[in-house]
Amino acid sequence: MPLKINHDKCCYCGGCVGVCPQDALELKETLLVVDEKCNECGICAKFCPVGAIEI
């Protein structure tokens, strides 16, 4: 997986999903899922208000 997601920190706000230029993030039930389209640009990590995403 290209990104490291701390699911304990993630508040599932969906903000990262909206800012991803590759459309590589998706909220599924209670998990944030990253697919192979992710190019590790870091936009989602910068946008995350709780610091739950690391590159």
MOBEL-V335670 format. One record per helix or strand of 3 or more residues. SS is the DSSP state (~ for helix, > for strand). FROM is the first residue (numbers start at 1). LEN is the number of residues. If there is no record, write none. Layout:
# MOBEL-V335670
ss->{SS:SS}
from->{FROM:FROM}
len->{LEN:LEN}
This chain:
# MOBEL-V335670
ss->{~:>:>:~}
from->{15:25:31:43}
len->{5:4:4:5}
